[in-house]
Amino acid sequence: MTTHHPRWKERLRDEGYLEVGDFRIELTLDNTFMDLDYIPRVIFYDGETGRWHVLRNPIPKGKTLEENWDNAIEVLERIARGEEKPIFGDEGVAVRFARALRSLAGG
């Protein structure tokens, strides 16, 4: 049975992390290689494999920190709705990650 968690986006934005199934999803910033600018990133720990992953889907840079987080959550929402596939190189983990996000969205 799938459990709907309507406040998951607010919890992730406010606390900076969210745990769902075997995953711990975190919002973070990464500095670009040739610039001192920071871009939003989503990282997650996969308890099944014991490894951290970086979501490679493009996240638009916002003008403020809050806009960065909103943009990152928007990418996660698209994955949860099945409109976008998670990109990070391990297809098995990608499928489980997308399924976990869908459970948050009630799908």
For each residue, the residues with C-beta under 8 A, 3 or more apart:
1:
2: 102 103 106 107
3: 103
4: 104 105 106
5: 8 20 103 104 106
6: 106
7: 10 11
8: 5 11 12 18 20 104 105
9: 12 13 73 76 77
10: 7 13 14
11: 7 8 14 15 18
12: 8 9 15 16 17 18 25 27 73 76
13: 9 10 16 27 69 70 73
14: 10 11
15: 11 12 18
16: 12 13 26 27 28
17: 12 24 25 26 27
18: 8 11 12 15 24 25 104
19: 23 24 25
20: 5 8 23 25 100 101 103 104
21: 96 100 103
22: 46 47 48 96 100
23: 19 20 44 45 46 47 96 97 100
24: 17 18 19 44 45 47
25: 12 17 18 19 20 42 43 44 76
26: 16 17 42 43 44 45
27: 12 13 16 17 40 41 42 69 72 73
28: 16 40 41 42 43
29: 38 39 40 41 68
30: 38 39 40 41
31: 35 36 37 38 39
32: 35 36 37 38 39
33:
34:
35: 31 32
36: 31 32
37: 31 32 61
38: 29 30 31 32 68
39: 29 30 31 32 59 61 68
40: 27 28 29 30 59 61 62 68 69 71 72
41: 27 28 29 30 54 55 59 72
42: 25 26 27 28 54 55 57 59 72 75 76
43: 25 26 28 52 53 54 55
44: 23 24 25 26 52 53 55 97
45: 23 24 26 51 52 53
46: 22 23 49 50 51 52 53 93 96 97
47: 22 23 24 50
48: 22 93 96
49: 46 90 93
50: 46 47
51: 45 46
52: 43 44 45 46
53: 43 44 45 46 88 90 93 97
54: 41 42 43 88
55: 41 42 43 44 75 86 87 88
56: 87 88 89
57: 42 75 79 84 86 87
58: 75
59: 39 40 41 42 68 71 72 75
60: 71
61: 37 39 40 68 71
62: 40 65 66 67 68 69 70 71
63: 67
64: 67 68
65: 62 68 69
66: 62 69 70
67: 62 63 64 70 71
68: 29 38 39 40 59 61 62 64 65 71 72
69: 13 27 40 62 65 66 72 73
70: 13 62 66 67 73 74
71: 40 59 60 61 62 67 68 74 75
72: 27 40 41 42 59 68 69 75 76
73: 9 12 13 27 69 70 76 77
74: 70 71 77 78
75: 42 55 57 58 59 71 72 78 79 84
76: 9 12 25 42 72 73 79 80 101
77: 9 73 74 80 81 105
78: 74 75 81 83 84
79: 57 75 76 82 83 84 85 86 97 98 101
80: 76 77 98 101 102 104 105 107
81: 77 78 105 107
82: 79 98 102 107
83: 78 79
84: 57 75 78 79
85: 79 94 98
86: 55 57 79 94 97 98
87: 55 56 57 94
88: 53 54 55 56 93 94
89: 56
90: 49 53 93 94
91: 94 95
92: 95 96
93: 46 48 49 53 88 90 96 97
94: 85 86 87 88 90 91 97 98
95: 91 92 98 99
96: 21 22 23 46 48 92 93 99 100
97: 23 44 46 53 79 86 93 94 100 101
98: 79 80 82 85 86 94 95 101 102
99: 95 96 102 103
100: 20 21 22 23 96 97 103 104
101: 20 76 79 80 97 98 104 105
102: 2 80 82 98 99 105 107
103: 2 3 5 20 21 99 100 106 107
104: 4 5 8 18 20 80 100 101
105: 4 8 77 80 81 101 102
106: 2 4 5 6 103
107: 2 80 81 82 102 103
